[in-house]
Amino acid sequence: MIRLKEHLSWSQYSLWKTSKRQYYKKYSLGEESKPNKFFNKGKELGLYLQALNENEDEVDSQTLAQSISTDPLLWQIGQMVPTLDVMEDKLETEISGIKTLSFVDSVNLENTEFLEYKTGKVDPKGNDAWDQDKVEEHGQLLFYALSYYIKSGRDSVPKGMLVWIETIEENVNDELGNFSHTVLKYTGRVEMFLREFLVAELVDFEKDLLKTVKEIEEYEYNELEVA
């Protein structure tokens, strides 16, 4: 199997499901996608929450927020978003011989509860970026839950929670009052969705993950033979 990384990650699995060609270009040819403002907004929030968690008794949270972002609502969001014992948990496990790697936003010490933070905006039709149905269908939470389940020796099924932090795009004008660019800002709205898992669905997801790995191996082999 040709990958730039030793482990299988959620991003690899998800990209394969979305576009086999893009997967090949990224993980076999090394063509990296460029970060965008949506990615950077989520990274900004994660950086703040992690720094706050690690230095809670040593820093002023509002000053810390101002040092990370010009968005005045970052500090407010930090007061609303829950955190658990460990931030940015490096989760490594092996699923039927396949090594996996995840960085989970927040998890408790027992690995029985984890959090996933998502920023996102309401679409043009007024639909929320996240709701309970979307959370129930989101494979990333299954990927993490399966990994923790395997890590526990298949003894403990964790619970997950997706925390949605709403953002909005605002136009920015230049000194002459003409449109310059758009920026993402927090609205102050935070929604939380609990996701519980059954052993049966974790087993089914594990089967699909292994099937996907086989598909990746065969596809990359064919691409190399043609070349």
Secondary structure as the mmCIF struct_conf table of DSSP 4:
data_model
#
loop_
_struct_conf.conf_type_id
_struct_conf.id
_struct_conf.beg_label_comp_id
_struct_conf.beg_label_asym_id
_struct_conf.beg_label_seq_id
_struct_conf.end_label_comp_id
_struct_conf.end_label_asym_id
_struct_conf.end_label_seq_id
BEND BEND1 LEU A 4 HIS A 7
STRN STRN1 LEU A 8 LEU A 8
HELX_RH_AL_P HELX_RH_AL_P1 TRP A 10 THR A 18
HELX_RH_AL_P HELX_RH_AL_P2 LYS A 20 TYR A 23
HELX_RH_PI_P HELX_RH_PI_P1 TYR A 24 SER A 28
BEND BEND2 LEU A 29 LEU A 29
HELX_LH_PP_P HELX_LH_PP_P1 GLU A 32 PRO A 35
HELX_RH_AL_P HELX_RH_AL_P3 LYS A 37 GLU A 54
TURN_TY1_P TURN_TY1_P1 ASN A 55 GLU A 58
BEND BEND3 VAL A 59 VAL A 59
HELX_RH_AL_P HELX_RH_AL_P4 SER A 61 ILE A 68
BEND BEND4 THR A 70 THR A 70
TURN_TY1_P TURN_TY1_P2 PRO A 72 LEU A 73
HELX_RH_AL_P HELX_RH_AL_P5 LEU A 74 MET A 80
BEND BEND5 VAL A 81 VAL A 81
BEND BEND6 ASP A 85 ASP A 85
STRN STRN2 VAL A 86 ILE A 95
TURN_TY1_P TURN_TY1_P3 SER A 96 GLY A 97
STRN STRN3 ILE A 98 VAL A 107
TURN_TY1_P TURN_TY1_P4 LEU A 109 GLU A 110
BEND BEND7 ASN A 111 THR A 112
STRN STRN4 GLU A 113 GLY A 120
TURN_TY1_P TURN_TY1_P5 PRO A 124 LYS A 125
BEND BEND8 GLY A 126 GLY A 126
BEND BEND9 ALA A 129 ALA A 129
HELX_RH_AL_P HELX_RH_AL_P6 GLN A 132 GLU A 137
HELX_RH_AL_P HELX_RH_AL_P7 GLY A 139 LYS A 151
TURN_TY1_P TURN_TY1_P6 SER A 152 GLY A 153
BEND BEND10 ARG A 154 ARG A 154
STRN STRN5 LYS A 159 ASN A 173
TURN_TY1_P TURN_TY1_P7 GLU A 175 LEU A 176
BEND BEND11 GLY A 177 GLY A 177
STRN STRN6 PHE A 179 ARG A 195
HELX_RH_AL_P HELX_RH_AL_P8 VAL A 199 VAL A 226
#
